């Protein structure tokens, strides 16, 4: 019996030992599997994060391809070049003799420039307050309203029988003076509205505007040296720059995967602001002490209503680079303004041409009695881009 009990005890001990060994083996196996699974999971997660960081479109400040230029830098350089090309085109429309002519007869010239740089920003500010626009959207209105006149006005003035030389000189002069007036208006706007949600980069804005002076002066030199070729140069450069700016804005939005969110306030203000500016400008030059003729009044009104959207887009694109969402909110208004001003320009130009042919629109007495053009255009001494009728308007533009 003792032997039987010993054998039973040994068997039981072996069973327990075997069970413990199997249990330990299973635990170790399970532990190894869990450890392996955790390591594989961690590896996959780290790999996914690395891929995500390498391919995220919003990582605009990182280098492309390890050490290359970032997308933001490429956009900045491209925008600068395109706007410079446009400024050369504007400069090609100005002849120094024409500028000197209006400096000696400053009444219409100074009236238009002052209205451009003082009245239009106030109109934009008043509309932003009237519609209670958010600060970012209101800033877009102020930047557009503080910009100089654009080349669209020169073309429209030509087709609506205005004084093209006056329009061209106003465009060039207001572009130069905007170097100081645009930052000044934005500083006044920031102080009055107590803007604290974002920072207006005044230094970058000043540098951007200063960079526009060099290509503008270069265009004037081209007109002086090659007056007969200035027409073709100006048209090609201005049209190319206008289209390129639009393409850059679209490409920038696609690369950053940002949707254009347009509010009804932006649409309404962009729709009525060109009309209000034209009407107020025309009424302003009807003041008896100014005494301007019909062509001069029409020219000044068109010049201040048709703003330079390219300059506004360049200022926004090149200065608000640290906050893409804010940049897009500000940029939307100049785009809308451009669409409406071009639509108005086409409509009223067509209406004027048809009305003149049908006899609905009759010229003023001073327009009928204006002297004939001289031979300077035929001799090629002045810019042939548009009809040079500065001398013909001596009666309209007294000293």
C-alpha positions in Angstrom: 0.0 0.0 0.0 2.9 2.3 0.8 4.4 1.7 -2.6 1.1 2.4 -4.3 0.7 5.7 -2.4 4.2 6.7 -3.3 3.5 6.0 -7.0 0.3 7.9 -6.8 2.1 10.9 -5.2 4.8 10.8 -7.9 2.2 10.7 -10.6 0.4 13.6 -9.1 3.6 15.6 -8.8 4.5 15.0 -12.5 1.0 16.1 -13.5 1.3 19.3 -11.6 4.8 19.9 -12.9 3.6 19.3 -16.5 0.7 21.6 -16.0 2.9 24.4 -14.6 5.3 24.0 -17.5 2.5 24.2 -20.0 1.0 27.2 -18.3 4.4 28.9 -18.1 5.0 28.1 -21.8 1.6 29.5 -22.8 2.1 32.7 -20.8 5.5 33.3 -22.4 4.1 32.6 -25.8 1.3 35.0 -25.2 3.6 37.6 -23.8 5.9 37.3 -26.8 2.9 37.5 -29.2 1.6 40.6 -27.4 5.1 42.2 -27.4 5.5 41.4 -31.1 2.1 42.8 -31.9 2.7 46.0 -29.9 6.1 46.5 -31.7 4.5 46.0 -35.1 1.7 48.4 -34.3 4.1 51.0 -33.0 6.2 50.6 -36.2 3.2 51.0 -38.4 2.0 54.1 -36.5 5.4 55.7 -36.8 5.6 54.9 -40.5 2.2 56.3 -41.1 3.1 59.5 -39.2 6.2 59.9 -41.2 4.4 59.5 -44.5 1.7 61.9 -43.4 4.2 64.5 -42.5 6.0 64.1 -45.8 2.8 64.5 -47.9 0.6 66.9 -46.0 -0.3 69.7 -48.4 -0.7 72.2 -45.6 3.0 71.9 -44.8 3.7 75.0 -46.9 6.8 76.2 -45.0 8.7 72.9 -45.3 11.3 72.3 -48.0 10.3 70.4 -51.0 12.5 67.5 -51.9 14.8 68.0 -49.0 16.5 71.4 -49.1 14.5 72.9 -52.1 12.4 76.0 -52.1 9.1 75.8 -50.2 5.8 76.4 -52.0 5.3 79.7 -50.1 8.7 80.9 -51.4 7.9 79.9 -54.9 4.6 81.7 -54.8 6.2 84.8 -53.3 8.9 85.0 -56.0 6.4 84.3 -58.8 4.0 87.0 -57.6 6.7 89.5 -57.3 7.9 88.9 -60.9 4.4 89.0 -62.3 3.5 92.3 -60.6 6.8 93.8 -61.7 6.0 92.9 -65.3 2.6 94.6 -64.9 4.2 97.7 -63.5 6.6 97.9 -66.5 3.5 97.7 -68.7 1.9 100.6 -66.9 5.2 102.6 -67.2 5.2 102.0 -70.9 2.0 104.0 -71.3 3.5 107.2 -69.8 5.7 109.6 -71.7 7.7 112.1 -69.7 6.5 115.0 -71.9 2.9 114.2 -71.2 3.6 114.1 -67.4 5.3 117.4 -67.6 2.4 118.9 -69.6 -0.1 118.0 -66.8 2.3 119.2 -64.1 2.1 122.6 -65.7 -1.7 122.4 -65.9 -2.4 120.7 -62.6 -6.1 121.5 -62.0 -7.7 118.3 -63.5 -4.6 116.2 -62.7 -4.4 117.1 -59.0 -8.2 116.9 -58.6 -8.2 113.4 -59.9 -5.2 112.2 -57.9 -6.6 113.7 -54.6 -10.0 112.1 -55.2 -8.3 108.8 -56.0 -6.1 108.7 -52.8 -8.5 110.4 -50.3 -12.1 109.9 -51.4 -12.1 106.2 -52.5 -10.6 104.8 -49.2 -13.2 106.8 -47.3 -16.0 105.3 -49.4 -14.7 101.8 -48.8 -14.4 102.4 -45.1 -17.9 103.8 -44.9 -19.4 100.7 -46.8 -17.5 98.3 -44.5 -19.0 100.1 -41.5 -22.4 100.2 -43.0 -22.6 96.5 -43.6 -20.8 95.7 -40.3 -18.2 93.5 -42.1 -15.8 91.4 -39.9 -12.4 93.0 -39.5 -10.6 90.7 -41.9 -13.1 91.3 -44.7 -13.2 95.1 -44.0 -9.4 95.1 -44.3 -9.7 93.7 -47.8 -12.1 96.5 -48.7 -9.6 99.1 -47.3 -6.7 97.7 -49.2 -8.6 97.7 -52.4 -9.9 101.2 -51.8 -6.5 102.6 -51.0 -4.9 101.2 -54.1 -4.1 103.4 -57.2 -6.0 103.4 -60.5 -5.5 100.5 -62.9 -4.9 100.1 -66.6 -8.5 99.0 -67.1 -9.5 102.7 -66.7 -7.1 103.8 -69.5 -8.8 101.5 -71.9 -12.3 102.4 -70.9 -11.5 106.1 -71.0 -10.3 105.7 -74.6 -13.6 104.0 -75.7 -15.7 106.5 -73.8 -14.1 109.5 -75.4 -12.2 110.7 -72.4 -8.8 112.2 -72.0 -6.5 109.1 -72.1 -3.3 111.0 -71.4 -4.9 112.4 -68.2 -6.0 108.9 -67.2 -2.6 107.4 -67.8 -0.7 110.1 -65.9 -3.2 109.8 -63.0 -2.6 106.0 -62.9 1.2 106.4 -62.8 1.1 109.2 -60.2 -1.3 107.5 -57.9 0.8 104.3 -58.1 3.8 106.3 -56.9 2.0 108.1 -54.2 0.3 104.9 -52.9 3.7 104.0 -51.6 2.9 106.3 -48.7 -0.9 106.7 -48.7 -1.8 103.0 -48.6 0.1 102.1 -45.4 -1.1 105.4 -43.9 -4.8 104.5 -44.5 -4.2 101.0 -43.1 -2.6 102.5 -40.0 -5.5 104.9 -39.5 -8.0 102.0 -40.1 -6.2 99.7 -37.6 -6.1 102.4 -34.9 -9.7 103.5 -35.4 -11.1 100.0 -35.5 -8.9 98.7 -32.6 -7.8 95.6 -34.5 -6.2 93.1 -32.1 -7.2 89.7 -33.7 -4.4 90.0 -36.3 -1.3 92.1 -37.1 -1.1 94.2 -40.3 2.5 93.8 -41.6 3.3 97.5 -42.4 7.0 96.9 -43.0 6.3 94.2 -45.6 3.6 96.3 -47.2 6.0 99.2 -47.5 8.7 97.1 -49.1 6.2 95.5 -51.5 5.0 99.0 -52.7 8.6 100.3 -52.9 9.5 97.4 -55.2 6.8 98.5 -57.6 8.5 101.9 -58.3 11.6 100.4 -60.0 9.7 98.5 -62.8 7.3 101.5 -63.2 10.2 103.9 -63.9 11.8 101.3 -66.1 8.6 101.2 -68.2 8.7 105.0 -68.5 12.3 104.7 -69.8 11.3 102.1 -72.3 8.6 104.5 -73.6 11.2 107.3 -73.9 13.7 105.1 -75.8 11.3 103.1 -77.9 8.1 105.2 -78.3 6.9 103.3 -81.4 7.2 99.9 -79.7 5.8 101.0 -76.4 2.2 100.3 -77.5 2.8 96.6 -78.1 5.0 96.2 -75.1 2.5 97.7 -72.7 -0.5 95.7 -74.1 1.4 92.4 -73.9 2.8 92.9 -70.4 -0.4 94.3 -68.9 -2.6 91.5 -70.3 -0.1 88.8 -69.4 0.3 90.1 -65.8 -3.4 90.3 -65.2 -4.0 86.7 -66.3 -1.0 85.5 -64.4 -2.1 87.0 -61.1 -5.5 85.3 -61.5 -3.8 81.9 -62.2 -1.5 82.4 -59.2 -4.4 83.0 -56.9 -6.2 79.9 -58.1 -3.1 77.7 -57.9 -2.3 78.9 -54.4 -5.8 78.0 -53.2 -5.6 74.5 -54.7 -2.1 73.8 -53.2 -3.3 74.9 -49.8 -6.6 73.0 -50.2 -8.5 76.1 -49.0 -12.1 76.6 -50.1 -13.3 80.1 -51.1 -16.0 81.1 -48.7 -17.7 84.2 -50.0 -20.3 86.1 -47.8 -23.2 88.1 -49.1 -21.6 91.3 -47.5 -18.5 90.9 -49.6 -20.6 90.4 -52.8 -22.9 93.4 -52.1 -20.0 95.8 -51.3 -18.0 94.7 -54.3 -21.1 95.2 -56.4 -22.1 98.7 -55.4 -18.7 100.2 -54.5 -17.5 100.9 -58.2 -20.9 102.5 -59.0 -20.9 104.6 -55.8 -17.3 105.7 -56.4 -18.0 106.8 -60.0 -21.2 108.7 -59.0 -19.5 110.5 -56.0 -16.4 111.2 -58.1 -18.5 112.7 -60.9 -20.5 114.9 -58.5 -17.2 116.0 -56.8 -15.8 117.4 -60.1 -19.0 119.3 -60.8 -18.1 121.8 -58.0 -18.1 125.3 -59.6 -14.6 126.1 -58.4 -13.1 123.2 -60.3 -14.7 124.1 -63.7 -13.7 121.0 -65.7 -15.1 120.0 -69.1 -17.2 117.0 -69.9 -14.2 114.9 -71.0 -12.2 115.7 -67.9 -15.1 114.9 -65.6 -15.7 111.6 -67.3 -12.0 110.7 -67.3 -11.6 111.4 -63.5 -14.7 109.5 -62.6 -13.7 106.4 -64.5 -10.1 106.6 -63.2 -11.1 106.6 -59.5 -13.8 103.9 -60.0 -11.6 101.4 -61.8 -9.0 100.4 -59.2 -5.8 98.4 -59.7 -6.6 95.0 -58.4 -3.2 93.6 -59.3 -1.5 95.8 -56.8 -4.1 94.9 -54.1 -3.6 91.2 -54.8 0.2 91.6 -54.7 0.2 93.4 -51.4 -2.0 90.7 -49.8 -0.2 87.8 -51.4 3.3 89.0 -50.4 2.6 90.3 -46.9 0.1 88.1 -45.1 2.1 84.9 -45.7 2.2 83.8 -42.1 -1.6 83.3 -41.9 -3.0 81.6 -45.0 -6.6 81.6 -43.7 -6.6 85.3 -43.0 -4.8 86.0 -46.3 -7.6 84.2 -48.2 -10.4 86.1 -46.4 -8.7 89.5 -47.2 -8.0 88.4 -50.8 -11.6 87.6 -51.7 -12.8 91.2 -51.9 -10.3 92.4 -54.6 -11.2 89.3 -56.7 -14.9 90.2 -56.5 -14.2 93.9 -57.1 -12.3 93.0 -60.3 -15.2 90.9 -61.6 -17.8 93.6 -61.0 -15.6 96.5 -62.2 -14.8 94.7 -65.5 -18.5 93.9 -66.0 -19.5 97.5 -65.4 -16.8 98.7 -67.7 -17.9 96.5 -70.5 -21.6 97.3 -70.1 -21.2 101.1 -69.8 -18.7 101.3 -72.7 -21.1 99.4 -74.9 -24.0 101.6 -73.8 -21.9 104.8 -74.5 -20.9 103.7 -78.0 -24.5 102.7 -78.9 -25.9 105.8 -77.3 -23.5 108.0 -79.2 -24.3 106.4 -82.6 -28.0 106.6 -81.9 -27.8 110.2 -80.8 -29.0 109.5 -77.2 -25.7 110.8 -75.8 -24.6 114.2 -77.1 -21.2 115.7 -76.4 -20.8 118.8 -74.3 -20.1 122.2 -76.0 -16.5 122.2 -74.8 -16.0 118.8 -76.4 -17.3 119.9 -79.8 -15.2 123.1 -79.8 -12.0 121.4 -78.7 -9.0 122.0 -81.0 -7.8 119.3 -83.4 -5.0 117.0 -82.6 -1.5 118.1 -83.5 1.2 116.0 -85.3 3.1 114.7 -82.3 1.6 111.2 -82.5 2.4 110.9 -86.2 6.0 111.9 -85.5 6.3 109.2 -82.8 7.4 111.6 -80.1 4.6 110.6 -77.7 3.2 107.3 -76.6 1.1 105.8 -79.4 -0.6 103.3 -77.2 -3.7 105.4 -77.0 -4.9 108.6 -78.7 -2.7 111.4 -77.3 -5.1 114.3 -77.0 -3.4 116.3 -74.3 -2.9 119.3 -76.4 -6.4 119.1 -77.8 -7.7 119.5 -74.3 -6.1 122.9 -73.5 -9.5 124.5 -73.3 -10.8 121.8 -70.9 -7.7 122.0 -68.7 -6.9 125.6 -68.0 -3.8 126.6 -66.1 
